[in-house]
Amino acid sequence: MRQPTRSDYAHYVAIKVKWGEMDSLGHVNNTVFYRYSEDGRIDYMHTIADDGDTQTSDGPILADLRCSFRQQLRFPAEIEIGTRVKRIGRSSFELEQCLFYAETDDVIAVYDTVVVWFDFGAQTSMRVPETVRERIRTLEHVPPEE
C-alpha cells in the first residue's frame, strides 16, 4: 500500500491532543483515533454538502470505518487530519484520511471509510447528488476514481 503524503489532501483539520485522551500506557487511546476521524469527516462533509439547511431529507451516513495505526501518539502533540474522496460510486463514496503530525509528512494513522448518500424518508440509499459530486471534483488535489 502506498504511503499517503500531505500533498494528497486538500482538506485538513488541526487537532491538539488533550491530556485526558491518553490511556494508562501513556499514549493516546485507540478509540480516540476514531474521534479524530470524525472531526475530519464531519468538517469535510460540511465543505462538500452544506447548503445551510439543517432539515434535509437526504445526506451522508457512515457505512464503514477502518483505521490502520502506523505509530503511537502521545501528549503533547499537534496533529492534522487530511480527508479526501478517493472514489465516487453511484450511491456512495470512499474516503481516505491520514493523521499527520502538524506540518510534517510523519504518518500516525490511515483511515478508509465508506459514506453512503441516504434518503431519510424512504430509508434507502440514493444517488450521490451531482452538486456534491462536482464540489468533490473541484476540491480534490488527486481526482477521485469514478
C-alpha positions as CSV (number, residue, x, y, z in Angstrom):
1,M,0.0,0.0,0.0
2,R,1.3,3.4,-1.0
3,Q,2.1,5.8,1.9
4,P,-0.1,8.9,1.8
5,T,1.6,12.3,1.7
6,R,0.3,15.7,2.7
7,S,0.0,16.8,-0.9
8,D,-2.7,14.1,-1.5
9,Y,-5.1,16.1,0.7
10,A,-6.8,19.5,0.0
11,H,-8.8,19.4,3.2
12,Y,-7.3,19.5,6.7
13,V,-8.5,19.9,10.3
14,A,-6.0,20.8,13.0
15,I,-6.3,19.0,16.3
16,K,-4.5,19.4,19.7
17,V,-4.0,16.2,21.6
18,K,-5.5,16.5,25.1
19,W,-4.1,15.1,28.3
20,G,-7.3,13.2,29.0
21,E,-7.0,11.3,25.7
22,M,-4.2,9.1,27.0
23,D,-4.6,5.7,28.4
24,S,-2.8,4.0,31.3
25,L,0.1,3.2,29.0
26,G,0.8,6.9,28.3
27,H,-0.3,7.0,24.7
28,V,-3.5,8.3,23.1
29,N,-6.1,5.6,23.4
30,N,-7.1,3.8,20.1
31,T,-10.7,4.8,20.5
32,V,-9.8,8.5,20.3
33,F,-8.4,8.0,16.8
34,Y,-12.0,7.4,15.7
35,R,-13.0,10.8,17.1
36,Y,-10.2,12.4,15.2
37,S,-11.5,10.7,12.0
38,E,-15.0,12.1,12.8
39,D,-13.6,15.6,13.2
40,G,-12.1,15.5,9.8
41,R,-15.0,13.7,8.2
42,I,-17.7,16.0,9.5
43,D,-15.8,19.1,8.5
44,Y,-15.3,17.7,5.0
45,M,-19.0,16.9,4.7
46,H,-19.9,20.5,5.6
47,T,-17.5,21.6,2.9
48,I,-19.0,19.5,0.1
49,A,-22.6,19.2,1.2
50,D,-23.6,22.0,3.5
51,D,-26.3,24.2,1.9
52,G,-27.2,25.8,5.2
53,D,-30.3,23.7,5.5
54,T,-30.2,21.6,8.7
55,Q,-33.6,19.9,8.0
56,T,-32.6,17.9,4.9
57,S,-34.4,14.8,3.5
58,D,-31.1,13.2,2.4
59,G,-27.5,13.3,3.3
60,P,-24.4,11.3,4.1
61,I,-24.2,8.4,6.6
62,L,-21.2,6.4,7.7
63,A,-21.3,2.8,6.5
64,D,-17.8,1.5,7.2
65,L,-14.7,2.9,9.0
66,R,-11.2,1.2,9.4
67,C,-8.1,2.6,11.0
68,S,-4.5,1.4,10.4
69,F,-2.3,2.6,13.2
70,R,1.2,3.4,12.0
71,Q,2.8,4.7,15.2
72,Q,1.9,5.6,18.8
73,L,0.7,9.1,19.6
74,R,1.5,10.8,22.9
75,F,0.6,14.1,24.7
76,P,1.5,16.8,24.0
77,A,1.2,16.9,20.2
78,E,-0.4,19.0,17.5
79,I,-1.8,16.9,14.7
80,E,-3.8,17.3,11.5
81,I,-6.2,15.0,9.8
82,G,-6.3,15.2,6.0
83,T,-9.5,13.9,4.3
84,R,-10.1,13.2,0.6
85,V,-12.6,11.3,-1.6
86,K,-10.7,8.6,-3.4
87,R,-13.7,7.0,-5.3
88,I,-17.2,8.2,-6.1
89,G,-19.7,5.4,-6.8
90,R,-23.4,5.6,-7.6
91,S,-24.7,6.0,-4.0
92,S,-21.5,6.1,-2.0
93,F,-18.0,7.4,-1.9
94,E,-14.8,6.2,-0.3
95,L,-12.8,8.5,1.9
96,E,-9.2,8.2,2.7
97,Q,-8.0,10.1,5.8
98,C,-4.5,10.4,7.1
99,L,-3.4,11.6,10.6
100,F,-0.2,13.5,10.4
101,Y,2.0,15.4,13.0
102,A,1.3,19.0,12.2
103,E,3.2,20.4,9.2
104,T,5.0,17.1,8.6
105,D,4.7,14.0,6.4
106,D,5.0,11.9,9.5
107,V,2.0,9.5,9.3
108,I,0.4,8.4,12.6
109,A,-2.7,6.6,11.2
110,V,-4.5,6.0,7.9
111,Y,-8.3,5.5,7.7
112,D,-10.5,4.0,5.0
113,T,-14.2,5.0,5.1
114,V,-17.3,4.3,3.1
115,V,-20.0,7.0,3.2
116,V,-23.5,6.3,1.7
117,W,-25.8,9.0,0.4
118,F,-29.1,8.3,2.2
119,D,-32.8,9.2,1.7
120,F,-34.0,9.5,5.2
121,G,-37.7,9.5,4.3
122,A,-37.5,6.3,2.1
123,Q,-34.8,4.8,4.4
124,T,-32.7,3.8,1.4
125,S,-29.5,4.8,-0.4
126,M,-29.8,7.2,-3.3
127,R,-27.5,8.6,-6.0
128,V,-24.9,11.0,-4.7
129,P,-26.3,14.4,-5.9
130,E,-24.5,15.9,-8.9
131,T,-23.8,19.1,-6.9
132,V,-21.9,17.1,-4.3
133,R,-20.0,15.2,-6.9
134,E,-19.0,18.5,-8.6
135,R,-17.9,20.0,-5.2
136,I,-15.7,16.9,-4.6
137,R,-14.2,17.1,-8.1
138,T,-13.4,20.8,-7.6
139,L,-11.9,20.4,-4.1
140,E,-9.6,17.4,-4.5
141,H,-5.9,17.6,-5.5
142,V,-6.0,14.0,-6.6
143,P,-9.0,13.3,-8.8
144,P,-11.3,10.7,-7.4
145,E,-11.9,7.5,-9.3
146,E,-15.4,7.4,-10.8
